[in-house]
């Protein structure tokens, strides 16, 4: 309850603006897929729009989507400098009603959180890039830094550097059998990897896919990513049944033929049901 109240109120009277993303729309619609006894099905209407860099986390009975803002009032530069850059959220306990929220990052190095992922226990993972740098963050030339920070009320504090390397983005950690497995883009638009150990290091890579997200389903790890097929983004999945030692070939289990592509897939098991959200956007959709 405190978590939901904090992100709904916002920072210092700085009200959340993600409500503008709620509901169906033609620009960057967000689709929800659910796996039932008969397989995967898609909600007929998009649950949000004008969204990019989608992330997903589950906190008790709350599912939390994090995202980058592509709607009107994304927050002022003055507030970014005085309060911190925002992380926008939509939270739900029933998959029918979504509540907008917002955190702001406190970072002495003035980095902006990109590709944010909320995790149970009050952690936010993200790719931190310097404020004021223009263009697609995935294409920034400086080494990319992956951070984990802590949620305190409506602030994100104490960023800790987890990994640094060229091209790193889209961090998506899971806990599996007591270990942290971090999936992330290693070559934007071209390859992803899995990092493990302390310190984290990349132990496996996959080519031809990007923007990974992993979920634990029973004793299996389901790894999602996006791939370009026939000129549009398609969600693909690989499964490990032996603790991330071996993986199946990429498959396309989601029914996406009747929409104009769907990338940035993020998934989790919520109230016992496997779910996946994805976003329809143009290839190379970041400004």
N, C-alpha and C positions, 0 to 999 in steps of 0.2 A: 504493500500500500504506500509506504514512504517513497519507494522508487517511483511509482506512478505519479504521486503528488508532486515530487520534486521536479520531474521533467515536464509536468503539465504547467506548473506555475512559471517556470523559466527563471532567468537570472536577473536579479536586481530590477524586477519589473519589465524585463526584456521578454515579451511574450513570444511563445513558440509561433512560428509562421508555417509549419508543415501542414496545417489544416488546408492551405490552398492547394495541396497536392491530392487531397482526398477525392475519390470518385473517378468515374471513367472520363477519359479524354483522348483526343487523337494523338497528342504529342507524348511520346515515351510512356505508353500505358504499362502498368504493372499487373501481371496475371498471376493467379493463384491456382496451383494444381494440387489435388489431393489423391492419395492412393487408397482405394477401397477394395472390397472383396472381388470386384470385377476389373480391377486395374486402375490406371490413372484417369482422372477426369479434370476438366478445367472449368472454373467458375465462368458463367457466360459473360459477365461484365468485369472490366478491369477494376481493381480495388483502389488504384491511385494512378496518377499520371505526372508528367514532367519530372521524372525521377531518374537519377543515374547513380552509379557506384553503389548498388544495393548491398546491404549487409543484413544478417539475421542472427538473433540470439534469443535464448529462452531463459527467463528468470522466474522460476516457480510457475505460477499460472498465467504469466504474461509472455507473449511473443513480441519481440521488439525488432522492428525493421529500422536500420539506419540508412542514411542516403545523403547524396549531394543535392543541393538546391538548384532546380531549373524553373522555379516559379518566380512570381514578381518580387515580393519583399523578402529578400534573403539576408537582411541584416546590413547595417551600415559599416563603413570602414572605421568610423569613430568608435563604434562599439567593439569592433574586432581589436582595436588598439588598446582600449581601456578595460574591456571585460575579457576578451579572448575570442578566437574563431569558433563558430558554432558547429555542433554536430546535431543534425536534425533527426527526429525519430517519429515513427508511428507505432503505437502499442495497442495490443488487443488481448482480451481474455476469452473471446468467443468467435473470432474470425468474421464477425458480422459488423462490429463497431470498432473503429480505430480512433485512438486519441493522439493528437499531435503533441510532441514534446521537443525539448532542446536542452542540450548541455553546452557549456563553453569550456574550451581547453585553456589551462594556465600553463604556459610554456615560456621559460626565460629566454629561449633561443628563437622565439617568434616564428615557430613553424605552424603550418596549417595542416590539420588532419584530413587525409584523403583515404578512401577505401576503408571506412571505419567498420569495425566488427565489435558488437557488444558480447560479453561472455559472463556467465553466471559467476556471482561473487563480486561483481562490480568492476570489471576490467573492460577497457576499451583498447583494442589493437588497431593500429593504423599505419599508413605510410605517411611520414611527416616530411613535408616539403616547405622550403622557405617562403614566407609570405611575400607577395608581390611578383613572383615569377610567373610569367604568362605562358599560355599554351597548354597542351595536354600534359598533365603531370607525369604520365608514363614515359614521355619523351624527354624529360629533363636530363641534361647531360651529367650533372653531378651524381656521385654515388647515392643510391636511394637508401633511406634509413627506415627501418621498421621499428615501431615503438609499441610498448604496452604501458598504459596509464591507468589510474584508479579513479572511480567515480566517488565523489564526496558531495552529497547533496545534489546541487545542479551544476557542480564544477567537475572537470576532469583534471586531475593533478598528478604530480610526481611522474612525469614520463620517463620510462626506462628504455634505453636502446637495446633492442633484441638482436638485430641483424643489420648489416650494411653490405651493399653490393650493387653493381650496375644493373639497372633495369628491374629491380625488385619492386613489387606492388601487390595489391590485393591480398593481404595476409588473412588467412582463414584457419585459425588453430582449433584443434579438438583435443580432448583428453580421452585416451584410450589405454585401458589396463594400467593406469597410474602414470603414463607418460604423455608428454606434450608432443603432438605432431603438428607441424605448421606447414600448411599448403599455401603456395603463393606463386604469382606470376614471376618468371625469371627472365623472360624475353617478351616484352609487351607485344601481344598479338601473335606470338609464335611458339611459346613454350611455358610450361609450369614446372614446379618442383615440390618436393617434400623435404622439410628440414626436421631434424631431431637431434637429441643430445644436449649437452651443456658444456660449452656454448652451442647454440643451434648451428647446424651445418647441413647443407643440402646433400641428401643421400640418394635421391632418385629424381629423374626428370622425365617429362613427357613432351614430345614435340607436336606441333600442329594444333594445339589447343591453348586457351588462355583463360584468365579470370576464374580460378578454381574456388570451390567451396565444398567442404566435407561434412558429413553427418554420420552419426553412429546409429545403426539400426540393429538391435540385438547384438550379436557377435560379429556383425559385418561393418565395414566402413564403405559408405557410398561417396564416391568422389565425383562431383559435378564440375563441368567446365563448359566453355562456349567454343564453338567451331563454326567456321564459315562454310556453308554448303549451298551451292547454286545461288550465290549472291546474297544470302541472308544468314543471320545468326541463328544457330541451332544449339539447344542444350544437349550435352552428351554426358553419359555416366559410365564410370568404371567401378567395379566392386572388388574389395579385398575380403577374403574369408579366412585369412591366416595371419591377422595382425599386421597388415601393411607390408608383408613379404612379397606377395605376388598379386597381380591385378588382372581382371578380365579385359577384353578388348572394349573399346568405346561403343556404347549402344545409344539409341535415341528413343527412350521409352515414353517421352511426353508427347501428347497429341497436339502438335503445333502447326499442322498443315494448313489450317484455316486462318492463321494470323500471319502477319508480315514479319516473321522471325521473332526470336526471343533469346536474348543473351543475358549475361550476368546472372546465371541461375544460383540461387541460395536455398538451402534446405535444412530441415530439422524435423524431429519427431515431436509433435505437439498434441498433448492429450491422447497419446497412443497412436496417432495417425501421422504417417510420413507426409510432409508438405514440401512443395517447391514453389518459390516465386521467381519470376524472371521479367525482363523489361524488353519491350520492342523498341529498338532505336536503330538508327542508321549505322552502318559499319563505319568505325572511326568517329563515333558520336560525340566524343569530348570536344569542347570548343578549344 
